Structure formats: structure tokens, C-alpha cells
């Protein structure tokens, strides 16, 4: 009698991939580890600040907490499209004790990605800095998804300096 493979439970151990939140910027799909996402909110009123990088959009008030907000499209150098504003949302993340909002075009889904689905040896010349990309996830029935190291994209040291500017503005 032949032994049957019953999928992920065959060895008695459940095989699970890591969870990622997939979002879009233009026509491209990106993902960040789900554990770095605190929540996703719709568009919010953003208060701009002077003398900050172009991708830094300003501050939002989220239930009484002031949060710095960045435009990920601008940070990554992806051209702006007017049509994407309709579904835009803000991913709230916590990185090194700094809570940050990241504006994306749309949140698509949460997926489980196995290590075998990730291509890490990439020979790319991209407008997106290679240091931000941890790999590309391959799916059978979905487009390729670029996996980002959101801490490197958002540059925690840079965020800390922006937070100091924001705190000065709040005190004034």
C-alpha cells in the first residue's frame, strides 16, 4: 500500500509561511512583514511641516496620538498617478519605538509566503534602491510582489530627526 502525502500536515508539522501585507504603488505590488503593521486607516487630514524631505507629508492625529506620515511612492521614486488617490490608505507601523504612517495606493491583501516562494538573488537595476528590497515573492496566479525592508526604506535615524522637528512644531 502506497503512502499518501496529505499536504502541509503530512509530516505531522503544520508548514506555515510568514505573513505579509501586500499593497500597491502604481501598477506594482509590494509587501512588508505583517508583524510590522499596527493598523491600516483611510485617508486622514495631514498637517504639513516646513523644512522636511519631499516624501515627508506631515503629521496626522490618530485618536489623540500625533503620527509622522510619509508618501512611500515619493520615497521610492515611483511616478504619481491621479487615479490612485481614490483608494489611498495609510499603513501605521512601529519601528524602533517610532510610530509612522506610510501612504500607499491601496492595501490588497494579507498573504502567507513560504521561503521557497522568495527569490533573494536578484540581478536588478531598479529605481528603487536595492538595499530596500529583501526579495521577490513568486505566486502561481498573482503578479510578482516586491518584499521591502520597511525599516530601511523609512530610515529610522532620519525619522527620529523628523520627529524632533515635529515635536518643536507641536510645542510652538
OpenMM code with the backbone's topology and positions (N, CA, C; nanometers):
from openmm import Vec3, app, unit

residues = "UNK UNK UNK UNK UNK UNK UNK UNK UNK UNK UNK UNK UNK UNK UNK UNK UNK UNK UNK UNK UNK UNK UNK UNK UNK UNK UNK UNK UNK UNK UNK UNK UNK UNK UNK UNK UNK UNK UNK UNK UNK UNK UNK UNK UNK UNK UNK UNK UNK UNK UNK UNK UNK UNK UNK UNK UNK UNK UNK UNK UNK UNK UNK UNK UNK UNK UNK UNK UNK UNK UNK UNK UNK UNK UNK UNK UNK UNK UNK UNK UNK UNK UNK UNK UNK UNK UNK UNK UNK UNK UNK UNK UNK UNK UNK UNK UNK UNK UNK UNK UNK UNK UNK UNK UNK UNK UNK UNK UNK UNK UNK UNK UNK UNK UNK UNK UNK UNK UNK UNK UNK UNK UNK UNK UNK UNK UNK UNK UNK UNK UNK UNK UNK UNK UNK UNK UNK UNK UNK UNK UNK UNK UNK UNK UNK UNK UNK UNK UNK UNK UNK UNK UNK UNK UNK UNK UNK UNK UNK UNK UNK UNK UNK UNK UNK UNK UNK UNK UNK UNK UNK UNK".split()
positions = [
    Vec3(0.0840, -0.1184, 0.0000),
    Vec3(0.0000, 0.0000, 0.0000),
    Vec3(0.0886, 0.1249, 0.0000),
    Vec3(0.0674, 0.2113, -0.0956),
    Vec3(0.1482, 0.3324, -0.1098),
    Vec3(0.1107, 0.4333, -0.0023),
    Vec3(0.2126, 0.5054, 0.0488),
    Vec3(0.1866, 0.6067, 0.1494),
    Vec3(0.1429, 0.7348, 0.0794),
    Vec3(0.0430, 0.7989, 0.1380),
    Vec3(-0.0158, 0.9169, 0.0760),
    Vec3(0.0391, 1.0429, 0.1421),
    Vec3(0.0709, 1.1453, 0.0612),
    Vec3(0.1151, 1.2742, 0.1134),
    Vec3(-0.0086, 1.3615, 0.1290),
    Vec3(-0.0363, 1.4015, 0.2510),
    Vec3(-0.1558, 1.4813, 0.2786),
    Vec3(-0.1263, 1.6300, 0.2880),
    Vec3(-0.0359, 1.6787, 0.2109),
    Vec3(-0.0092, 1.8227, 0.2051),
    Vec3(0.0695, 1.8723, 0.3253),
    Vec3(0.0363, 1.9936, 0.3757),
    Vec3(0.1149, 2.0555, 0.4807),
    Vec3(0.1159, 1.9772, 0.6118),
    Vec3(0.0186, 1.8884, 0.6342),
    Vec3(0.0125, 1.8129, 0.7590),
    Vec3(0.0799, 1.6764, 0.7462),
    Vec3(0.1356, 1.6433, 0.6325),
    Vec3(0.1883, 1.5095, 0.6043),
    Vec3(0.2896, 1.4627, 0.7083),
    Vec3(0.3775, 1.5497, 0.7526),
    Vec3(0.4798, 1.5085, 0.8478),
    Vec3(0.4356, 1.5283, 0.9924),
    Vec3(0.3107, 1.5701, 1.0122),
    Vec3(0.2629, 1.5966, 1.1469),
    Vec3(0.2943, 1.7385, 1.1922),
    Vec3(0.3670, 1.8135, 1.1125),
    Vec3(0.4024, 1.9513, 1.1444),
    Vec3(0.3328, 2.0423, 1.0431),
    Vec3(0.2658, 2.1434, 1.0932),
    Vec3(0.1992, 2.2370, 1.0026),
    Vec3(0.3048, 2.3308, 0.9448),
    Vec3(0.3120, 2.3366, 0.8126),
    Vec3(0.4061, 2.4273, 0.7466),
    Vec3(0.3327, 2.5581, 0.7220),
    Vec3(0.3901, 2.6661, 0.7735),
    Vec3(0.3283, 2.7964, 0.7548),
    Vec3(0.4336, 2.8943, 0.7070),
    Vec3(0.3940, 2.9756, 0.6111),
    Vec3(0.4831, 3.0805, 0.5663),
    Vec3(0.4700, 3.2005, 0.6579),
    Vec3(0.5515, 3.2976, 0.6334),
    Vec3(0.5435, 3.4225, 0.7080),
    Vec3(0.4327, 3.5067, 0.6471),
    Vec3(0.3648, 3.5824, 0.7309),
    Vec3(0.2544, 3.6677, 0.6857),
    Vec3(0.3096, 3.8030, 0.6404),
    Vec3(0.2572, 3.8489, 0.5271),
    Vec3(0.2950, 3.9782, 0.4713),
    Vec3(0.1702, 4.0564, 0.4333),
    Vec3(0.1762, 4.1888, 0.4492),
    Vec3(0.0699, 4.2755, 0.3989),
    Vec3(0.1123, 4.3227, 0.2611),
    Vec3(0.0265, 4.2960, 0.1621),
    Vec3(0.0542, 4.3342, 0.0240),
    Vec3(-0.0201, 4.4637, -0.0058),
    Vec3(0.0501, 4.5581, -0.0673),
    Vec3(-0.0109, 4.6852, -0.1065),
    Vec3(0.0397, 4.7228, -0.2445),
    Vec3(-0.0262, 4.8201, -0.3042),
    Vec3(0.0136, 4.8622, -0.4383),
    Vec3(0.0630, 5.0062, -0.4374),
    Vec3(0.1551, 5.0296, -0.5285),
    Vec3(0.2034, 5.1634, -0.5630),
    Vec3(0.2069, 5.1640, -0.7146),
    Vec3(0.1175, 5.2372, -0.7763),
    Vec3(0.1069, 5.2321, -0.9216),
    Vec3(0.0620, 5.0941, -0.9643),
    Vec3(0.1300, 5.0368, -1.0619),
    Vec3(0.0954, 4.9039, -1.1123),
    Vec3(0.1724, 4.7929, -1.0409),
    Vec3(0.2546, 4.8278, -0.9430),
    Vec3(0.3405, 4.7302, -0.8780),
    Vec3(0.2864, 4.6878, -0.7421),
    Vec3(0.3178, 4.5615, -0.7060),
    Vec3(0.2789, 4.5060, -0.5762),
    Vec3(0.4012, 4.4996, -0.4860),
    Vec3(0.3828, 4.5427, -0.3629),
    Vec3(0.4871, 4.5414, -0.2621),
    Vec3(0.4319, 4.4731, -0.1376),
    Vec3(0.5209, 4.4271, -0.0514),
    Vec3(0.4757, 4.3661, 0.0732),
    Vec3(0.5757, 4.3952, 0.1841),
    Vec3(0.5216, 4.4058, 0.3053),
    Vec3(0.6039, 4.4189, 0.4250),
    Vec3(0.5567, 4.3143, 0.5253),
    Vec3(0.6447, 4.2716, 0.6162),
    Vec3(0.6042, 4.1724, 0.7154),
    Vec3(0.4863, 4.2231, 0.7986),
    Vec3(0.3883, 4.1385, 0.8176),
    Vec3(0.2663, 4.1771, 0.8880),
    Vec3(0.2942, 4.2187, 1.0322),
    Vec3(0.3945, 4.1600, 1.0955),
    Vec3(0.4219, 4.1948, 1.2352),
    Vec3(0.4626, 4.3414, 1.2515),
    Vec3(0.5035, 4.4075, 1.1428),
    Vec3(0.5415, 4.5480, 1.1498),
    Vec3(0.4222, 4.6425, 1.1306),
    Vec3(0.3059, 4.5861, 1.0994),
    Vec3(0.1864, 4.6673, 1.0747),
    Vec3(0.1001, 4.6705, 1.1997),
    Vec3(0.0736, 4.7918, 1.2493),
    Vec3(-0.0163, 4.8062, 1.3642),
    Vec3(-0.1609, 4.8124, 1.3180),
    Vec3(-0.1854, 4.8898, 1.2117),
    Vec3(-0.3203, 4.9033, 1.1580),
    Vec3(-0.3151, 4.9740, 1.0232),
    Vec3(-0.4284, 4.9732, 0.9547),
    Vec3(-0.4431, 5.0437, 0.8276),
    Vec3(-0.5623, 5.1367, 0.8430),
    Vec3(-0.5436, 5.2633, 0.8042),
    Vec3(-0.6524, 5.3604, 0.8129),
    Vec3(-0.6756, 5.4228, 0.6753),
    Vec3(-0.7907, 5.4824, 0.6589),
    Vec3(-0.8212, 5.5538, 0.5353),
    Vec3(-0.7485, 5.6869, 0.5328),
    Vec3(-0.7714, 5.7643, 0.4267),
    Vec3(-0.7070, 5.8958, 0.4174),
    Vec3(-0.7405, 5.9809, 0.5399),
    Vec3(-0.6453, 6.0594, 0.5837),
    Vec3(-0.6630, 6.1460, 0.7001),
    Vec3(-0.6095, 6.2847, 0.6670),
    Vec3(-0.6563, 6.3845, 0.7419),
    Vec3(-0.6049, 6.5200, 0.7228),
    Vec3(-0.4602, 6.5234, 0.7696),
    Vec3(-0.3726, 6.5669, 0.6797),
    Vec3(-0.2296, 6.5726, 0.7089),
    Vec3(-0.1881, 6.7187, 0.7247),
    Vec3(-0.1234, 6.7495, 0.8359),
    Vec3(-0.0732, 6.8839, 0.8619),
    Vec3(0.0730, 6.8893, 0.8179),
    Vec3(0.1037, 6.9702, 0.7153),
    Vec3(0.2418, 6.9752, 0.6650),
    Vec3(0.3357, 7.0458, 0.7618),
    Vec3(0.4648, 7.0143, 0.7506),
    Vec3(0.5694, 7.0795, 0.8294),
    Vec3(0.6717, 7.1415, 0.7345),
    Vec3(0.7313, 7.2523, 0.7738),
    Vec3(0.8350, 7.3126, 0.6892),
    Vec3(0.9688, 7.2412, 0.7056),
    Vec3(1.0555, 7.2578, 0.6072),
    Vec3(1.1945, 7.2104, 0.6131),
    Vec3(1.2085, 7.0612, 0.6413),
    Vec3(1.1293, 6.9806, 0.5707),
    Vec3(1.1402, 6.8345, 0.5812),
    Vec3(1.1582, 6.7793, 0.4403),
    Vec3(1.2076, 6.6551, 0.4272),
    Vec3(1.2220, 6.5975, 0.2930),
    Vec3(1.0887, 6.5931, 0.2181),
    Vec3(1.0959, 6.5933, 0.0851),
    Vec3(0.9766, 6.5989, -0.0004),
    Vec3(0.8793, 6.4832, 0.0258),
    Vec3(0.9308, 6.3649, 0.0561),
    Vec3(0.8445, 6.2496, 0.0791),
    Vec3(0.7720, 6.2552, 0.2143),
    Vec3(0.8192, 6.3414, 0.3056),
    Vec3(0.7547, 6.3546, 0.4363),
    Vec3(0.6334, 6.4458, 0.4203),
    Vec3(0.5147, 6.3903, 0.4355),
    Vec3(0.3936, 6.4665, 0.4074),
    Vec3(0.3454, 6.5486, 0.5249),
    Vec3(0.3802, 6.5078, 0.6482),
    Vec3(0.3394, 6.5857, 0.7644),
    Vec3(0.2913, 6.4972, 0.8770),
    Vec3(0.1983, 6.5519, 0.9570),
    Vec3(0.1516, 6.4835, 1.0769),
    Vec3(0.0019, 6.4557, 1.0677),
    Vec3(-0.0387, 6.3425, 1.1266),
    Vec3(-0.1810, 6.3133, 1.1410),
    Vec3(-0.2110, 6.2943, 1.2887),
    Vec3(-0.3356, 6.3174, 1.3253),
    Vec3(-0.3816, 6.2943, 1.4610),
    Vec3(-0.4640, 6.1664, 1.4580),
    Vec3(-0.4100, 6.0597, 1.5148),
    Vec3(-0.4791, 5.9312, 1.5180),
    Vec3(-0.5224, 5.9030, 1.6611),
    Vec3(-0.6492, 5.9274, 1.6876),
    Vec3(-0.7069, 5.9069, 1.8209),
    Vec3(-0.6232, 5.9745, 1.9300),
    Vec3(-0.5825, 6.0975, 1.9034),
    Vec3(-0.5074, 6.1754, 2.0007),
    Vec3(-0.3565, 6.1578, 1.9955),
    Vec3(-0.3089, 6.0664, 1.9144),
    Vec3(-0.1646, 6.0446, 1.9012),
    Vec3(-0.1160, 6.1086, 1.7713),
    Vec3(-0.0122, 6.1899, 1.7789),
    Vec3(0.0425, 6.2577, 1.6615),
    Vec3(0.1418, 6.1630, 1.5937),
    Vec3(0.1198, 6.1371, 1.4636),
    Vec3(0.2000, 6.0406, 1.3894),
    Vec3(0.2564, 6.1052, 1.2632),
    Vec3(0.3874, 6.0897, 1.2441),
    Vec3(0.4539, 6.1371, 1.1221),
    Vec3(0.4083, 6.0504, 1.0049),
    Vec3(0.3891, 6.1140, 0.8885),
    Vec3(0.3361, 6.0420, 0.7726),
    Vec3(0.4229, 6.0673, 0.6497),
    Vec3(0.4571, 5.9555, 0.5815),
    Vec3(0.5412, 5.9608, 0.4623),
    Vec3(0.4653, 5.9096, 0.3412),
    Vec3(0.4990, 5.9611, 0.2248),
    Vec3(0.4436, 5.9115, 0.0988),
    Vec3(0.5444, 5.8113, 0.0424),
    Vec3(0.5099, 5.6834, 0.0488),
    Vec3(0.6033, 5.5798, 0.0053),
    Vec3(0.6321, 5.5884, -0.1443),
    Vec3(0.5341, 5.6300, -0.2223),
    Vec3(0.5527, 5.6463, -0.3668),
    Vec3(0.6640, 5.7480, -0.3943),
    Vec3(0.6604, 5.8604, -0.3259),
    Vec3(0.7629, 5.9636, -0.3433),
    Vec3(0.8977, 5.9147, -0.2928),
    Vec3(0.8990, 5.8490, -0.1773),
    Vec3(1.0240, 5.7981, -0.1190),
    Vec3(1.0940, 5.7000, -0.2130),
    Vec3(1.0145, 5.6155, -0.2816),
    Vec3(1.0717, 5.5151, -0.3715),
    Vec3(1.0904, 5.5650, -0.5142),
    Vec3(1.0489, 5.6885, -0.5423),
    Vec3(1.0672, 5.7454, -0.6759),
    Vec3(0.9725, 5.6886, -0.7800),
    Vec3(0.8535, 5.6483, -0.7378),
    Vec3(0.7537, 5.5945, -0.8311),
    Vec3(0.6652, 5.7094, -0.8776),
    Vec3(0.6480, 5.7260, -1.0096),
    Vec3(0.5682, 5.8389, -1.0609),
    Vec3(0.4262, 5.8418, -1.0043),
    Vec3(0.3770, 5.9616, -0.9822),
    Vec3(0.2440, 5.9839, -0.9265),
    Vec3(0.1369, 5.9682, -1.0336),
    Vec3(0.0254, 5.9062, -0.9959),
    Vec3(-0.0916, 5.8948, -1.0855),
    Vec3(-0.2136, 5.9439, -1.0100),
    Vec3(-0.2859, 6.0369, -1.0688),
    Vec3(-0.4041, 6.0968, -1.0056),
    Vec3(-0.5094, 5.9925, -0.9675),
    Vec3(-0.5279, 5.8913, -1.0506),
    Vec3(-0.6332, 5.7916, -1.0294),
    Vec3(-0.6146, 5.7113, -0.9008),
    Vec3(-0.4934, 5.7064, -0.8485),
    Vec3(-0.4673, 5.6229, -0.7301),
    Vec3(-0.5136, 5.6872, -0.5999),
    Vec3(-0.5481, 5.8143, -0.6015),
    Vec3(-0.5893, 5.8820, -0.4792),
    Vec3(-0.7196, 5.8268, -0.4215),
    Vec3(-0.8050, 5.7688, -0.5043),
    Vec3(-0.9356, 5.7217, -0.4588),
    Vec3(-0.9271, 5.6115, -0.3544),
    Vec3(-0.8289, 5.5226, -0.3643),
    Vec3(-0.8173, 5.4102, -0.2720),
    Vec3(-0.7027, 5.4276, -0.1719),
    Vec3(-0.6341, 5.5393, -0.1762),
    Vec3(-0.5161, 5.5578, -0.0920),
    Vec3(-0.5478, 5.5326, 0.0550),
    Vec3(-0.4514, 5.4748, 0.1238),
    Vec3(-0.4683, 5.4497, 0.2664),
    Vec3(-0.3328, 5.4661, 0.3342),
    Vec3(-0.3356, 5.4627, 0.4662),
    Vec3(-0.2142, 5.4831, 0.5440),
    Vec3(-0.1899, 5.3578, 0.6285),
    Vec3(-0.0714, 5.2995, 0.6112),
    Vec3(-0.0313, 5.1845, 0.6922),
    Vec3(0.0440, 5.2398, 0.8129),
    Vec3(-0.0063, 5.2088, 0.9317),
    Vec3(0.0586, 5.2533, 1.0546),
    Vec3(0.1528, 5.1426, 1.1013),
    Vec3(0.2812, 5.1768, 1.1152),
    Vec3(0.3832, 5.0806, 1.1566),
    Vec3(0.4579, 5.1340, 1.2781),
    Vec3(0.5159, 5.0430, 1.3547),
    Vec3(0.6017, 5.0829, 1.4652),
    Vec3(0.7393, 5.0242, 1.4413),
    Vec3(0.8385, 5.1121, 1.4308),
    Vec3(0.9762, 5.0716, 1.4027),
    Vec3(1.0674, 5.1366, 1.5055),
    Vec3(1.1374, 5.0574, 1.5806),
    Vec3(1.2292, 5.1096, 1.6833),
    Vec3(1.1612, 5.2144, 1.7707),
    Vec3(1.0423, 5.1821, 1.8168),
    Vec3(0.9630, 5.2666, 1.9063),
    Vec3(0.9148, 5.3959, 1.8416),
    Vec3(0.9267, 5.4065, 1.7106),
    Vec3(0.8715, 5.5221, 1.6396),
    Vec3(0.7513, 5.4737, 1.5597),
    Vec3(0.6371, 5.5370, 1.5820),
    Vec3(0.5162, 5.5026, 1.5070),
    Vec3(0.5118, 5.5944, 1.3865),
    Vec3(0.4911, 5.5347, 1.2700),
    Vec3(0.4957, 5.6095, 1.1437),
    Vec3(0.3796, 5.5682, 1.0549),
    Vec3(0.3257, 5.6639, 0.9820),
    Vec3(0.2224, 5.6346, 0.8838),
    Vec3(0.2842, 5.6374, 0.7450),
    Vec3(0.2506, 5.5377, 0.6638),
    Vec3(0.3036, 5.5287, 0.5280),
    Vec3(0.1876, 5.5301, 0.4298),
    Vec3(0.1845, 5.6294, 0.3425),
    Vec3(0.0761, 5.6405, 0.2443),
    Vec3(0.1065, 5.5486, 0.1275),
    Vec3(0.0093, 5.4612, 0.0956),
    Vec3(0.0199, 5.3706, -0.0185),
    Vec3(-0.1063, 5.3856, -0.1025),
    Vec3(-0.1021, 5.3343, -0.2258),
    Vec3(-0.2177, 5.3477, -0.3140),
    Vec3(-0.3359, 5.2641, -0.2678),
    Vec3(-0.3091, 5.1415, -0.2243),
    Vec3(-0.4160, 5.0515, -0.1842),
    Vec3(-0.3561, 4.9326, -0.1099),
    Vec3(-0.4254, 4.8829, -0.0093),
    Vec3(-0.3845, 4.7587, 0.0550),
    Vec3(-0.4623, 4.6474, -0.0133),
    Vec3(-0.3905, 4.5494, -0.0674),
    Vec3(-0.4529, 4.4442, -0.1472),
    Vec3(-0.4971, 4.3253, -0.0629),
    Vec3(-0.4057, 4.2730, 0.0205),
    Vec3(-0.4371, 4.1507, 0.0945),
    Vec3(-0.3260, 4.1197, 0.1933),
    Vec3(-0.3537, 4.0214, 0.2785),
    Vec3(-0.2523, 3.9634, 0.3652),
    Vec3(-0.2289, 3.8230, 0.3119),
    Vec3(-0.1014, 3.7896, 0.2893),
    Vec3(-0.0681, 3.6586, 0.2330),
    Vec3(0.0360, 3.5888, 0.3197),
    Vec3(0.0372, 3.4584, 0.3091),
    Vec3(0.1388, 3.3764, 0.3718),
    Vec3(0.2382, 3.3390, 0.2628),
    Vec3(0.3661, 3.3657, 0.2867),
    Vec3(0.4685, 3.3391, 0.1856),
    Vec3(0.5722, 3.2437, 0.2442),
    Vec3(0.5901, 3.1322, 0.1772),
    Vec3(0.6916, 3.0337, 0.2160),
    Vec3(0.8279, 3.0816, 0.1654),
    Vec3(0.9338, 3.0409, 0.2338),
    Vec3(1.0692, 3.0764, 0.1893),
    Vec3(1.0957, 3.0303, 0.0462),
    Vec3(1.0360, 2.9172, 0.0062),
    Vec3(1.0572, 2.8648, -0.1290),
    Vec3(0.9964, 2.9537, -0.2369),
    Vec3(0.9054, 3.0423, -0.1984),
    Vec3(0.8428, 3.1340, -0.2941),
    Vec3(0.9232, 3.2621, -0.3122),
    Vec3(1.0256, 3.2814, -0.2309),
    Vec3(1.1003, 3.4073, -0.2322),
    Vec3(1.2313, 3.3915, -0.3082),
    Vec3(1.2492, 3.4764, -0.4065),
    Vec3(1.3753, 3.4831, -0.4810),
    Vec3(1.4560, 3.5970, -0.4198),
    Vec3(1.5715, 3.5633, -0.3622),
    Vec3(1.6537, 3.6639, -0.2943),
    Vec3(1.7750, 3.7069, -0.3768),
    Vec3(1.8206, 3.6212, -0.4662),
    Vec3(1.9359, 3.6528, -0.5512),
    Vec3(1.8854, 3.7275, -0.6733),
    Vec3(1.8809, 3.8575, -0.6633),
    Vec3(1.8239, 3.9390, -0.7694),
    Vec3(1.9327, 4.0178, -0.8405),
    Vec3(1.9300, 4.0130, -0.9704),
    Vec3(2.0200, 4.0942, -1.0509),
    Vec3(1.9344, 4.2032, -1.1122),
    Vec3(1.9184, 4.3116, -1.0366),
    Vec3(1.8274, 4.4167, -1.0817),
    Vec3(1.8967, 4.5522, -1.0829),
    Vec3(1.8527, 4.6322, -1.1733),
    Vec3(1.8865, 4.7738, -1.1698),
    Vec3(1.7505, 4.8414, -1.1642),
    Vec3(1.7215, 4.8958, -1.0503),
    Vec3(1.5879, 4.9478, -1.0247),
    Vec3(1.5955, 5.0909, -0.9777),
    Vec3(1.4879, 5.1641, -1.0018),
    Vec3(1.4811, 5.2984, -0.9472),
    Vec3(1.4610, 5.2916, -0.7959),
    Vec3(1.4170, 5.1762, -0.7463),
    Vec3(1.4034, 5.1547, -0.6034),
    Vec3(1.5373, 5.1011, -0.5533),
    Vec3(1.5918, 5.1643, -0.4530),
    Vec3(1.7223, 5.1245, -0.4012),
    Vec3(1.7240, 4.9766, -0.3655),
    Vec3(1.8234, 4.9049, -0.4139),
    Vec3(1.8363, 4.7608, -0.3908),
    Vec3(1.8421, 4.7271, -0.2421),
    Vec3(1.8954, 4.8176, -0.1611),
    Vec3(1.9059, 4.7903, -0.0175),
    Vec3(1.7689, 4.7814, 0.0496),
    Vec3(1.6654, 4.8372, -0.0118),
    Vec3(1.5308, 4.8323, 0.0443),
    Vec3(1.4616, 4.6994, 0.0162),
    Vec3(1.5088, 4.6256, -0.0835),
    Vec3(1.4395, 4.5049, -0.1297),
    Vec3(1.5022, 4.3809, -0.0661),
    Vec3(1.4186, 4.3010, 0.0008),
    Vec3(1.4692, 4.1779, 0.0626),
    Vec3(1.4462, 4.0571, -0.0269),
    Vec3(1.3646, 4.0727, -0.1293),
    Vec3(1.3386, 3.9627, -0.2218),
    Vec3(1.2145, 3.9901, -0.3043),
    Vec3(1.1811, 3.8918, -0.3880),
    Vec3(1.0600, 3.8995, -0.4691),
    Vec3(0.9830, 3.7698, -0.4474),
    Vec3(0.8551, 3.7847, -0.4134),
    Vec3(0.7702, 3.6670, -0.3916),
    Vec3(0.7053, 3.6264, -0.5229),
    Vec3(0.7109, 3.4937, -0.5507),
    Vec3(0.6519, 3.4376, -0.6721),
    Vec3(0.5248, 3.3622, -0.6336),
    Vec3(0.4181, 3.3886, -0.7070),
    Vec3(0.2901, 3.3217, -0.6854),
    Vec3(0.2465, 3.2570, -0.8161),
    Vec3(0.1668, 3.1516, -0.8056),
    Vec3(0.1179, 3.0852, -0.9271),
    Vec3(0.0204, 3.1725, -1.0047),
    Vec3(-0.0721, 3.2367, -0.9345),
    Vec3(-0.1787, 3.3080, -1.0048),
    Vec3(-0.1824, 3.4583, -0.9758),
    Vec3(-0.0736, 3.5131, -0.9230),
    Vec3(-0.0685, 3.6560, -0.8922),
    Vec3(0.0614, 3.7130, -0.9463),
    Vec3(0.0643, 3.8451, -0.9678),
    Vec3(0.1896, 3.9075, -1.0144),
    Vec3(0.2999, 3.8961, -0.9090),
    Vec3(0.4230, 3.9132, -0.9523),
    Vec3(0.5355, 3.9167, -0.8596),
    Vec3(0.5134, 4.0277, -0.7571),
    Vec3(0.5619, 4.0049, -0.6360),
    Vec3(0.5455, 4.1021, -0.5281),
    Vec3(0.6828, 4.1324, -0.4690),
    Vec3(0.7195, 4.2600, -0.4668),
    Vec3(0.8485, 4.3030, -0.4142),
    Vec3(0.8390, 4.3116, -0.2623),
    Vec3(0.9285, 4.2419, -0.1940),
    Vec3(0.9315, 4.2427, -0.0483),
    Vec3(1.0254, 4.3534, -0.0018),
    Vec3(0.9728, 4.4441, 0.0797),
    Vec3(1.0505, 4.5591, 0.1255),
    Vec3(1.0943, 4.5434, 0.2702),
    Vec3(1.2123, 4.5944, 0.2996),
    Vec3(1.2572, 4.6101, 0.4384),
    Vec3(1.2135, 4.7512, 0.4769),
    Vec3(1.0968, 4.7603, 0.5377),
    Vec3(1.0358, 4.8911, 0.5639),
    Vec3(1.1217, 4.9754, 0.6582),
    Vec3(1.1964, 4.9140, 0.7485),
    Vec3(1.2840, 4.9903, 0.8387),
    Vec3(1.3936, 5.0621, 0.7600),
    Vec3(1.4472, 4.9970, 0.6560),
    Vec3(1.5498, 5.0618, 0.5732),
    Vec3(1.4877, 5.1680, 0.4831),
    Vec3(1.3686, 5.1393, 0.4295),
    Vec3(1.3017, 5.2372, 0.3440),
    Vec3(1.2744, 5.3646, 0.4233),
    Vec3(1.2221, 5.3472, 0.5433),
    Vec3(1.1824, 5.4632, 0.6231),
    Vec3(1.2975, 5.5244, 0.7017),
    Vec3(1.4125, 5.4552, 0.7096),
    Vec3(1.5329, 5.5072, 0.7731),
    Vec3(1.5028, 5.5648, 0.9114),
    Vec3(1.5103, 5.4794, 1.0111),
    Vec3(1.4714, 5.5137, 1.1474),
    Vec3(1.5471, 5.6352, 1.2023),
    Vec3(1.6762, 5.6482, 1.1714),
    Vec3(1.7515, 5.7650, 1.2196),
    Vec3(1.6951, 5.8943, 1.1606),
    Vec3(1.6626, 5.8892, 1.0322),
    Vec3(1.6041, 6.0051, 0.9654),
    Vec3(1.4691, 6.0391, 1.0274),
    Vec3(1.3909, 5.9359, 1.0591),
    Vec3(1.2607, 5.9566, 1.1211),
    Vec3(1.2747, 6.0210, 1.2585),
    Vec3(1.3757, 5.9807, 1.3321),
    Vec3(1.3976, 6.0383, 1.4645),
    Vec3(1.4240, 6.1884, 1.4536),
    Vec3(1.5007, 6.2300, 1.3515),
    Vec3(1.5273, 6.3734, 1.3346),
    Vec3(1.4016, 6.4476, 1.2914),
    Vec3(1.3191, 6.3849, 1.2071),
    Vec3(1.1927, 6.4469, 1.1660),
    Vec3(1.0997, 6.4583, 1.2865),
    Vec3(1.1015, 6.3567, 1.3725),
    Vec3(1.0173, 6.3584, 1.4927),
    Vec3(1.0557, 6.4757, 1.5825),
    Vec3(1.1869, 6.5061, 1.5920),
    Vec3(1.2315, 6.6207, 1.6720),
    Vec3(1.1738, 6.7500, 1.6155),
    Vec3(1.1748, 6.7626, 1.4806),
    Vec3(1.1159, 6.8812, 1.4160),
    Vec3(0.9675, 6.8887, 1.4489),
    Vec3(0.8986, 6.7739, 1.4394),
    Vec3(0.7552, 6.7695, 1.4675),
    Vec3(0.7262, 6.8094, 1.6120),
    Vec3(0.8080, 6.7615, 1.7052),
    Vec3(0.7876, 6.7951, 1.8456),
    Vec3(0.8064, 6.9438, 1.8698),
    Vec3(0.9045, 7.0071, 1.8014),
    Vec3(0.9251, 7.1507, 1.8130),
    Vec3(0.8031, 7.2268, 1.7625),
    Vec3(0.7435, 7.1775, 1.6491),
    Vec3(0.6246, 7.2409, 1.5928),
    Vec3(0.5063, 7.2296, 1.6895),
    Vec3(0.4930, 7.1161, 1.7558),
    Vec3(0.3824, 7.0948, 1.8491),
    Vec3(0.3937, 7.1823, 1.9730),
    Vec3(0.5172, 7.2110, 2.0155),
    Vec3(0.5405, 7.2927, 2.1332),
    Vec3(0.5159, 7.4405, 2.1020),
    Vec3(0.5511, 7.4812, 1.9799),
    Vec3(0.5415, 7.6227, 1.9407),
    Vec3(0.3998, 7.6735, 1.9345),
] * unit.nanometer
topology = app.Topology()
chain = topology.addChain("A")
for resn in residues:
    res = topology.addResidue(resn, chain)
    for name in ("N", "CA", "C"):
        topology.addAtom(name, app.Element.getBySymbol(name[0]), res)
